Amino acid sequence: MANSLDTFAQSKLAELEAGHLRRRLAETLREDGIWVSRGGRRLLSFSCNDYLNLTHHPKVKAAAAEAVARYGAGAGASRLITGNHPLFAELEARLAQLKQAEAACVFGSGYLANAGIIPTLVGPDDLLLVDELAHACLWAGAQLSRGRVEKFRHNDVAHVRAVLAEQRAAHDHALIVTDGVFSMDGDLAPLDELAALAQEYEAWLMSDDAHGLGVLGGGRGSSFLSGKKSAVDLQMGTLSKAIGSYGGYLCASAPVIDLIKTRARTLVYSTGLPPASAAAALTALDIIEAEPELAASPVAKAQAFTRAANLPLAQSTIVPIVLGEATAALEASEMLACEGFLVMAIRPPTVPAGTARLRLAFTAGHPDEEIARLAQIVRERLPGRQAR
Ligand SMILES: *Cc1c(COP(=O)(O)O)cnc(C)c1O
């Protein structure tokens, strides 16, 4: 007889299956930065966040391999015990310099960074204002903080102002939290306007730049779009996307970073990043700094695609094609796979109900003629589709 735990799991799965929301892991072999094999098919991937194809860059791979040979496969302990490899200080200095911040802290992943940073800075007497489309791990951090969490309408600065006007005075501190580049929509946060509001209401501003580092603002990220740094107090991001490695980071003032290193639970109670991930990230940063045309290339490719497909001009490497129901997104994804393209369907709860979509991520290595062919298929076979 099935026990109640199995019964629970089975009924939950049946419910998700009925709503076309059950997910399955597909084994995928990434051959290089763009081609993948899965399910017996070789596909050109528009679903990797490896925007500069650095996961497979010979110098990045060599740096990781050499670090494994010299330092071993893992960090061995939390950074506060014995896991603080000397490469981390070098990586943090490089990140702080790139982001024009006083200091930086590297975490095991971007998710761990957000789950650690927010509860360290915000507590039960504080106010959090979070964009409704902010990444799931920012919401996780917000919930762990036990502060008062207010969701604001996507990129709606007037709504942020209204919430601050009404609630700021009743709280000790206030933190505004947003993605710099929205991961499923590819649009950009109004960082300068949010920074001005933060200053006016004595609030702090945090931006998650997972999809900006390496590809926007000359490689410095979305806080540098205007050429000079937006007043973002907490610049968080990941080493797992354009950097092609693994790990998360925060760049901020020296006292804030000292506090994070003393108190962030996902740093204190989690094993340090493998040294090889830091070595790979350092080499990737060298490449990005040495080759500014490389950093500009993925957004240029995304824009070439949106022009050819009659979609609104891409603002980042990410282009959504919103189709509505989960089934429509799954069918469109399969249609593109038959044409040789891997474009994953994104369904709720990753995106709001009724906005299931294809999400395309453009990388430096995508051949222009394949981008043109994909645009033609989208124009002819997914007509009338508007990006958000
Ligand atoms: C991917 C992503 C993260 C998580 O980063 P990892 O290093 O993969 O854990 C955080 N925020 C945003 C916006 C992301 O897209």
The ligand as a MOL file (V3000), in Angstrom:
LIG
                    3D

  0  0  0     0  0            999 V3000
M  V30 BEGIN CTAB
M  V30 COUNTS 15 15 0 0 0
M  V30 BEGIN ATOM
M  V30 1 C 20.3500 32.6840 -12.8840 0
M  V30 2 C 19.9360 33.7760 -11.9950 0
M  V30 3 C 20.2930 33.7770 -10.6570 0
M  V30 4 C 20.9570 32.6080 -9.9960 0
M  V30 5 O 22.3070 32.5400 -10.2720 0
M  V30 6 P 23.0520 31.1340 -10.1280 0
M  V30 7 O 24.4850 31.4800 -10.0660 0
M  V30 8 O 22.6830 30.3490 -11.3470 0
M  V30 9 O 22.5380 30.4980 -8.8750 0
M  V30 10 C 19.9870 34.8790 -9.9030 0
M  V30 11 N 19.3130 35.9290 -10.4290 0
M  V30 12 C 18.9310 35.9520 -11.7110 0
M  V30 13 C 18.2050 37.1440 -12.2340 0
M  V30 14 C 19.2180 34.8700 -12.5360 0
M  V30 15 O 18.8120 34.8800 -13.8000 0
M  V30 END ATOM
M  V30 BEGIN BOND
M  V30 1 1 1 2
M  V30 2 1 2 3
M  V30 3 2 2 14
M  V30 4 1 3 4
M  V30 5 2 3 10
M  V30 6 1 4 5
M  V30 7 1 5 6
M  V30 8 2 6 7
M  V30 9 1 6 8
M  V30 10 1 6 9
M  V30 11 1 10 11
M  V30 12 2 11 12
M  V30 13 1 12 13
M  V30 14 1 12 14
M  V30 15 1 14 15
M  V30 END BOND
M  V30 END CTAB
M  END
